[in-house]
Amino acid sequence: MKKSESGLGLTVVGLLLAVLSFFPVYFSLISAFKSNGEIMRDPVALPTGLRWDNFVYLWEHTRYPAAFLRSSFLTLTSIALIILVIPIAAYVLERKKVRFSGLIYIYFIAGMMIPFQAYMIPLFRQLKVLGLFGNMAGPIVIYVAGSIPFGTLLYASFIKGIPKEVEEAAVIDGCNTLQTFWKIVFPLLTPCTASLIILNGMSIWNDFLMPMLVLPSSQAKTVNVEIFAFVDQYASRWDVVFAGTFCSIIPVLIAFVALQQYFVKGITAGTVKG
């Protein structure tokens, strides 16, 4: 096969995959502006007009705004703790080589091998014992702990590529270990941090299982759980469901567009150096 024909084939395959990937977004977008009857009659047809009343009903007559605030709080707090804790842990394990640092590193990485379903029931039992079941602290603790294995691997792999001379120069200028990390090393980890924010942020924002099981049913939960509540056995407001779905996509899309220039660089660097 000629090189030009091979390139054309890859382009066609890429375009097909792009269309398939975009179809759920397109379907949610057009359905958000339809009436319930239009959605049921012809799901893939374009809307006859822009029906903003779906969004008005969503924000004025449901618990979606409270759920949106809860999802934002869960995501932002978890990401802030992840970025505060994991880089320091990876830096100490990679650079300071404290006692048993190799075993601790392996212990952290081993967490990626255990599926969540294997320890889900004992975990919920522990949350009840610790008083973390039924409030926002429970999911936050689990999200931060669950991100440690991959985050440590990514940051440790990236830190290996930073010349030690840079840190030695900072020490000569009078920086202690903490100042050297936050002022010199951490800014160099921006691609890695952006990758971790995107991966964990999307995972936490889109999580359905944890808020569904841990947070009390009498209060607004998260956006995905509230959207699920719009669908019941006897009546389904598909117009409101898709309006909520479309609104839930916007924060993730903005974060990805803002950080995507660092995302591929961070993942590639972590994979190669690891």
C-alpha positions as CSV (number, residue, x, y, z in Angstrom):
1,M,0.0,0.0,0.0
2,K,1.3,3.4,-0.9
3,K,2.2,5.9,1.8
4,S,-0.5,8.4,0.5
5,E,-3.2,5.7,0.6
6,S,-2.2,4.7,4.1
7,G,-2.5,8.3,5.2
8,L,-5.9,8.7,3.6
9,G,-7.2,5.5,5.3
10,L,-6.0,6.8,8.7
11,T,-7.7,10.1,8.1
12,V,-11.0,8.4,7.2
13,V,-10.8,6.3,10.4
14,G,-9.9,9.3,12.5
15,L,-12.9,11.3,11.1
16,L,-15.3,8.3,11.8
17,L,-14.0,8.1,15.3
18,A,-14.4,11.9,15.7
19,V,-18.0,11.7,14.5
20,L,-18.8,8.8,16.9
21,S,-17.2,10.6,19.8
22,F,-19.1,13.8,19.1
23,F,-22.5,12.1,18.6
24,P,-23.5,11.9,22.3
25,V,-22.7,15.6,22.7
26,Y,-24.7,16.5,19.6
27,F,-27.6,14.4,20.8
28,S,-27.6,16.0,24.3
29,L,-27.3,19.5,22.8
30,I,-30.2,19.2,20.3
31,S,-32.4,17.4,22.9
32,A,-31.9,20.1,25.5
33,F,-33.7,22.6,23.2
34,K,-36.6,20.3,22.3
35,S,-40.0,19.6,24.0
36,N,-40.6,16.2,25.5
37,G,-42.9,15.4,22.6
38,E,-40.3,16.3,20.0
39,I,-37.7,14.1,21.7
40,M,-40.1,11.1,21.7
41,R,-41.2,11.6,18.1
42,D,-37.8,12.0,16.4
43,P,-34.8,11.8,18.7
44,V,-32.1,12.7,16.2
45,A,-34.0,15.5,14.4
46,L,-33.0,19.2,14.9
47,P,-35.2,21.2,17.3
48,T,-38.0,23.3,15.7
49,G,-36.9,26.2,17.9
50,L,-34.7,27.1,20.9
51,R,-36.8,26.2,23.9
52,W,-35.1,28.0,26.8
53,D,-37.9,27.1,29.2
54,N,-36.3,23.7,29.7
55,F,-33.4,25.4,31.4
56,V,-35.6,27.8,33.3
57,Y,-37.6,24.9,34.7
58,L,-34.4,23.1,35.6
59,W,-32.9,26.0,37.6
60,E,-36.1,27.4,39.2
61,H,-38.2,24.2,39.9
62,T,-35.7,21.5,40.7
63,R,-32.9,20.9,43.2
64,Y,-30.4,21.1,40.3
65,P,-28.8,24.4,41.4
66,A,-28.1,23.0,44.9
67,A,-26.7,19.8,43.3
68,F,-24.5,21.9,41.0
69,L,-23.1,23.7,44.0
70,R,-22.5,20.4,45.7
71,S,-20.7,18.9,42.7
72,S,-18.6,22.1,42.4
73,F,-17.6,22.0,46.1
74,L,-16.8,18.2,45.9
75,T,-14.7,18.6,42.8
76,L,-12.8,21.8,43.7
77,T,-12.1,20.7,47.3
78,S,-10.9,17.3,46.3
79,I,-8.7,18.7,43.5
80,A,-7.2,21.3,45.9
81,L,-6.3,18.5,48.4
82,I,-5.0,16.3,45.7
83,I,-2.7,19.0,44.3
84,L,-1.6,19.9,47.9
85,V,-0.7,16.4,49.1
86,I,0.4,14.2,46.2
87,P,3.2,16.4,44.7
88,I,4.9,16.7,48.1
89,A,4.6,12.9,48.7
90,A,6.1,12.1,45.3
91,Y,8.9,14.7,45.7
92,V,9.9,13.3,49.1
93,L,9.8,9.7,47.8
94,E,11.8,10.5,44.7
95,R,14.3,13.0,45.9
96,K,14.8,12.5,49.6
97,K,15.0,8.7,49.6
98,V,13.8,8.4,53.2
99,R,13.9,5.0,54.9
100,F,11.6,2.5,53.2
101,S,10.8,5.0,50.5
102,G,11.0,2.2,47.9
103,L,8.5,0.1,49.8
104,I,6.2,3.1,50.3
105,Y,6.3,3.9,46.6
106,I,5.4,0.3,45.7
107,Y,2.6,0.4,48.3
108,F,1.2,3.5,46.7
109,I,1.4,2.1,43.2
110,A,-0.2,-1.2,44.2
111,G,-3.4,0.7,44.8
112,M,-4.0,0.9,41.1
113,M,-4.2,-2.9,40.9
114,I,-7.2,-3.2,43.2
115,P,-10.6,-2.5,41.7
116,F,-13.0,-0.3,43.6
117,Q,-15.7,-2.9,43.7
118,A,-13.4,-5.3,45.6
119,Y,-13.3,-3.1,48.7
120,M,-16.5,-1.0,48.3
121,I,-18.6,-2.7,51.0
122,P,-15.9,-2.6,53.7
123,L,-15.1,1.0,52.8
124,F,-18.6,2.1,53.3
125,R,-18.6,0.3,56.7
126,Q,-15.5,2.2,57.7
127,L,-17.0,5.5,56.6
128,K,-19.9,4.8,59.0
129,V,-17.5,3.9,61.9
130,L,-15.5,7.1,61.3
131,G,-18.6,9.3,61.0
132,L,-18.0,10.2,57.4
133,F,-21.0,8.5,56.0
134,G,-23.8,10.9,55.0
135,N,-21.8,14.0,54.7
136,M,-19.5,15.6,52.1
137,A,-16.3,14.6,53.9
138,G,-16.7,10.9,53.0
139,P,-16.5,11.3,49.2
140,I,-13.7,13.9,49.5
141,V,-11.5,11.5,51.6
142,I,-12.2,8.7,49.1
143,Y,-11.5,10.8,46.0
144,V,-8.2,12.1,47.5
145,A,-7.1,8.6,48.6
146,G,-8.1,7.0,45.4
147,S,-6.0,9.5,43.3
148,I,-2.8,8.8,45.2
149,P,-1.5,5.8,43.2
150,F,-1.7,7.2,39.7
151,G,-0.8,10.7,41.0
152,T,2.3,9.5,42.7
153,L,3.4,7.6,39.7
154,L,2.9,10.6,37.4
155,Y,4.6,13.1,39.6
156,A,7.5,10.8,40.5
157,S,8.1,10.0,36.9
158,F,8.1,13.7,36.0
159,I,10.3,14.8,38.9
160,K,13.0,12.3,37.7
161,G,13.4,14.5,34.6
162,I,14.1,17.7,36.6
163,P,17.9,18.3,37.0
164,K,19.0,18.2,40.6
165,E,21.3,21.1,39.9
166,V,18.2,23.4,39.7
167,E,17.3,22.4,43.3
168,E,21.0,22.7,44.5
169,A,21.1,26.3,43.1
170,A,17.9,27.1,45.1
171,V,19.5,25.7,48.3
172,I,22.6,27.8,47.7
173,D,20.4,30.9,47.4
174,G,19.0,30.1,50.9
175,C,15.8,28.1,50.2
176,N,14.9,25.3,52.6
177,T,13.3,22.0,51.3
178,L,9.7,23.3,51.4
179,Q,10.6,26.6,49.6
180,T,12.7,24.7,47.0
181,F,9.7,22.5,46.2
182,W,7.0,25.2,46.0
183,K,9.1,28.0,44.4
184,I,11.3,26.0,42.1
185,V,10.1,22.4,41.5
186,F,6.3,22.8,41.6
187,P,6.1,25.4,38.8
188,L,8.1,23.0,36.6
189,L,5.4,20.3,37.2
190,T,2.6,22.4,35.5
191,P,1.9,19.8,32.7
192,C,1.7,17.1,35.2
193,T,-0.6,19.1,37.5
194,A,-2.8,20.0,34.6
195,S,-3.1,16.3,33.6
196,L,-4.0,15.3,37.1
197,I,-6.6,18.1,37.4
198,I,-8.3,17.1,34.1
199,L,-8.3,13.4,34.8
200,N,-9.4,13.6,38.4
201,G,-11.7,16.6,37.9
202,M,-13.7,14.8,35.2
203,S,-13.8,11.6,37.2
204,I,-15.1,13.3,40.4
205,W,-17.5,15.6,38.6
206,N,-19.1,12.7,36.6
207,D,-19.1,10.2,39.5
208,F,-22.5,8.7,40.1
209,L,-22.0,5.7,42.4
210,M,-20.3,7.4,45.4
211,P,-22.7,10.3,45.9
212,M,-25.6,8.0,45.3
213,L,-24.6,5.7,48.1
214,V,-22.9,7.9,50.6
215,L,-24.9,11.2,50.6
216,P,-28.3,11.4,52.3
217,S,-31.3,11.0,50.0
218,S,-33.3,13.7,51.7
219,Q,-30.9,16.4,50.4
220,A,-29.7,17.5,47.0
221,K,-26.8,15.3,45.9
222,T,-24.7,15.9,42.8
223,V,-25.7,16.8,39.3
224,N,-25.6,13.3,37.9
225,V,-27.7,11.9,40.8
226,E,-30.2,14.7,40.5
227,I,-30.5,14.2,36.7
228,F,-31.2,10.5,37.4
229,A,-34.0,11.6,39.8
230,F,-35.8,13.2,36.8
231,V,-36.4,9.8,35.3
232,D,-38.8,7.5,37.1
233,Q,-41.0,4.6,36.2
234,Y,-44.2,6.5,35.4
235,A,-43.1,9.9,34.0
236,S,-39.8,11.0,32.5
237,R,-39.0,14.7,31.8
238,W,-36.5,14.0,29.0
239,D,-36.3,17.7,28.1
240,V,-35.2,18.5,31.6
241,V,-32.9,15.5,31.7
242,F,-31.0,16.7,28.6
243,A,-31.0,20.3,29.7
244,G,-29.3,19.1,33.0
245,T,-27.0,16.9,31.0
246,F,-26.0,19.8,28.8
247,C,-25.4,22.1,31.7
248,S,-23.2,19.4,33.4
249,I,-21.0,19.2,30.4
250,I,-20.1,22.9,30.3
251,P,-17.7,23.1,33.4
252,V,-15.8,20.0,32.2
253,L,-15.5,21.4,28.7
254,I,-14.2,24.7,29.9
255,A,-11.6,23.1,32.2
256,F,-10.4,20.8,29.3
257,V,-10.1,23.6,26.8
258,A,-8.2,25.8,29.3
259,L,-5.7,23.0,30.3
260,Q,-5.6,20.8,27.2
261,Q,-2.3,22.3,26.0
262,Y,-0.6,20.8,29.0
263,F,-2.6,17.6,29.1
264,V,-0.9,15.6,26.3
265,K,2.5,16.9,27.3
266,G,2.0,15.8,30.9
267,I,0.7,12.4,30.1
268,T,3.4,11.8,27.5
269,A,6.2,12.9,29.8
270,G,5.0,10.7,32.6
271,T,4.6,7.7,30.4
272,V,8.1,8.0,28.7
273,K,10.0,8.8,31.9
274,G,8.1,6.2,33.9
